[in-house]
Amino acid sequence: MEIQLIDPDNLVTFTPSTFILQPGVNTITTTILPVNGFTGNASINIFINGTSYDRDFNPIPCLYQLRVYIPRCSVSPSPLLKQFEKKTTDTGINIHFSPNPVTNEATLSWDVDFSIDQYQLFDIRGQLLTQQMLTSNITSTKISMEHLPKGVYIITLWSKMVFVKYLKVIKN
């Protein structure tokens, strides 16, 4: 059965948001990214939407609603996040993705004094399309999107296993 996590209030995005469940017990893991100014410290509605099948393979729609408390993103940020915030405000760390919109290939680049060691590319439904580990001594990388259909994509950036930022990318 395929299920999709949905936030009807558009306060968060799930990456990934779509999962294939096998018969029996399943464990799913997702990253919740706040959007539209949401910072946490509130309960949100999450819908799990899917389709099951009876013995004759007739579809049975399934919809479950969960009320989940999302804590404030970080009351006491990790030293890496404090460093990132300081660089963002004090020295103006720059993370660029260009061109955006992209047709075939784009360049992701960042300041020399900051390390991005992984990026993930998700489609708008939250399905992971590409995950790339990066060497620590680079300040840019090429991302090929020529094989992807036109649409909106999300790139998440990570430094030392800590989420740093996400970028919205448009593919023409």
C-alpha positions as CSV (number, residue, x, y, z in Angstrom):
1,M,0.0,0.0,0.0
2,E,1.2,3.5,-0.8
3,I,0.6,6.2,1.7
4,Q,1.1,9.9,1.7
5,L,1.6,12.3,4.7
6,I,-0.3,15.5,4.2
7,D,-0.5,18.7,6.3
8,P,-3.8,20.4,5.3
9,D,-2.8,23.7,7.0
10,N,0.5,24.0,5.0
11,L,2.6,24.6,8.1
12,V,5.1,21.8,7.4
13,T,6.4,19.8,4.5
14,F,7.4,16.1,4.9
15,T,10.5,14.8,3.2
16,P,9.8,12.2,2.0
17,S,6.1,12.3,2.2
18,T,5.2,9.2,0.2
19,F,5.9,5.6,1.4
20,I,5.2,2.1,0.2
21,L,4.0,-0.1,3.1
22,Q,4.5,-3.9,3.1
23,P,2.2,-6.3,4.9
24,G,2.9,-6.4,8.6
25,V,4.6,-3.8,10.8
26,N,6.2,-0.9,9.0
27,T,8.4,1.9,10.3
28,I,8.6,5.1,8.4
29,T,11.0,8.0,8.9
30,T,10.4,11.5,7.6
31,T,11.9,14.9,8.1
32,I,9.4,17.7,9.0
33,L,10.4,21.1,7.5
34,P,8.5,24.1,8.7
35,V,7.1,26.4,6.0
36,N,5.1,29.6,5.8
37,G,6.6,31.1,9.0
38,F,5.7,28.1,11.2
39,T,8.3,27.7,14.0
40,G,6.7,25.0,16.1
41,N,5.5,25.0,19.6
42,A,2.0,24.0,18.4
43,S,-0.1,21.0,17.5
44,I,-0.8,20.3,13.8
45,N,-3.1,17.9,12.0
46,I,-1.4,15.3,9.8
47,F,-3.4,13.1,7.5
48,I,-2.2,9.7,6.3
49,N,-3.9,9.1,2.9
50,G,-3.6,5.8,1.2
51,T,-5.4,3.0,-0.7
52,S,-5.6,-0.5,0.5
53,Y,-7.1,-3.4,-1.5
54,D,-9.5,-6.2,-0.5
55,R,-9.1,-9.8,-1.5
56,D,-10.6,-9.1,-4.9
57,F,-8.1,-6.2,-5.4
58,N,-10.8,-3.6,-5.2
59,P,-9.4,-0.3,-3.9
60,I,-10.4,0.8,-0.4
61,P,-9.5,4.4,0.4
62,C,-7.9,4.9,3.8
63,L,-7.6,8.3,5.6
64,Y,-6.3,8.6,9.1
65,Q,-6.0,11.9,11.0
66,L,-3.3,12.4,13.7
67,R,-2.9,15.4,15.9
68,V,0.8,15.9,16.6
69,Y,2.6,18.3,18.8
70,I,5.6,19.9,17.0
71,P,8.1,21.4,19.5
72,R,9.8,24.7,18.8
73,C,12.4,24.0,16.1
74,S,15.3,24.5,18.6
75,V,15.2,26.1,22.1
76,S,18.9,25.7,22.4
77,P,20.5,25.5,18.9
78,S,23.5,23.2,18.4
79,P,26.8,24.9,18.1
80,L,26.8,24.3,14.3
81,L,23.4,26.0,14.0
82,K,24.6,28.9,16.1
83,Q,27.7,29.1,13.9
84,F,25.5,29.0,10.8
85,E,23.1,31.7,12.2
86,K,26.1,33.9,13.1
87,K,27.6,33.5,9.6
88,T,24.3,34.2,8.0
89,T,23.7,37.4,9.9
90,D,27.3,38.7,10.6
91,T,29.3,37.7,7.6
92,G,26.5,37.0,5.1
93,I,27.1,33.4,4.2
94,N,25.9,32.8,0.7
95,I,24.4,29.6,-0.6
96,H,23.5,29.9,-4.3
97,F,21.7,27.6,-6.7
98,S,21.9,28.9,-10.3
99,P,20.3,29.0,-12.7
100,N,16.9,28.8,-11.1
101,P,14.8,28.0,-13.0
102,V,17.1,25.2,-14.3
103,T,16.8,23.4,-17.6
104,N,19.5,20.7,-17.5
105,E,22.3,21.4,-15.0
106,A,22.8,23.9,-12.2
107,T,25.5,24.8,-9.8
108,L,25.1,24.8,-6.0
109,S,27.8,26.9,-4.3
110,W,28.5,28.3,-0.9
111,D,31.1,30.4,1.0
112,V,34.6,28.9,1.4
113,D,34.5,29.1,5.2
114,F,31.4,26.9,5.5
115,S,31.0,23.2,4.7
116,I,28.1,21.5,3.0
117,D,28.7,17.8,3.0
118,Q,25.5,16.4,1.7
119,Y,22.5,17.5,-0.4
120,Q,19.2,15.7,-1.1
121,L,16.9,16.4,-4.0
122,F,13.1,15.8,-3.4
123,D,10.2,16.1,-5.8
124,I,7.3,18.2,-4.6
125,R,5.6,15.2,-3.1
126,G,8.6,14.6,-0.8
127,Q,10.0,11.6,-2.6
128,L,13.8,11.4,-2.4
129,L,15.2,11.5,-5.9
130,T,18.9,12.0,-5.3
131,Q,21.2,12.0,-2.3
132,Q,24.9,13.0,-2.7
133,M,27.7,13.1,-0.2
134,L,30.2,15.8,-0.9
135,T,33.9,16.1,0.0
136,S,34.8,18.6,2.6
137,N,37.2,20.7,0.6
138,I,34.8,21.9,-2.1
139,T,32.7,25.0,-2.3
140,S,30.4,24.1,-5.2
141,T,28.9,21.1,-7.0
142,K,27.0,20.5,-10.2
143,I,23.5,19.0,-10.0
144,S,22.1,17.4,-13.1
145,M,18.3,17.7,-13.5
146,E,18.0,17.0,-17.2
147,H,16.4,13.6,-16.6
148,L,13.6,15.2,-14.4
149,P,10.2,16.5,-15.7
150,K,9.3,20.1,-15.4
151,G,8.1,21.0,-11.9
152,V,9.1,22.2,-8.4
153,Y,11.8,20.5,-6.4
154,I,13.3,20.8,-2.9
155,I,17.0,20.6,-2.1
156,T,18.0,20.1,1.5
157,L,21.5,20.9,2.5
158,W,23.4,19.3,5.4
159,S,26.6,20.0,7.3
160,K,28.0,17.5,9.7
161,M,24.7,15.6,9.9
162,V,22.8,18.7,10.8
163,F,20.1,20.2,8.5
164,V,21.3,23.7,7.3
165,K,18.8,24.9,4.7
166,Y,16.4,24.0,2.0
167,L,16.0,25.5,-1.4
168,K,13.0,25.6,-3.7
169,V,14.1,24.8,-7.3
170,I,12.1,25.1,-10.5
171,K,12.8,22.9,-13.4
172,N,11.7,24.2,-16.9
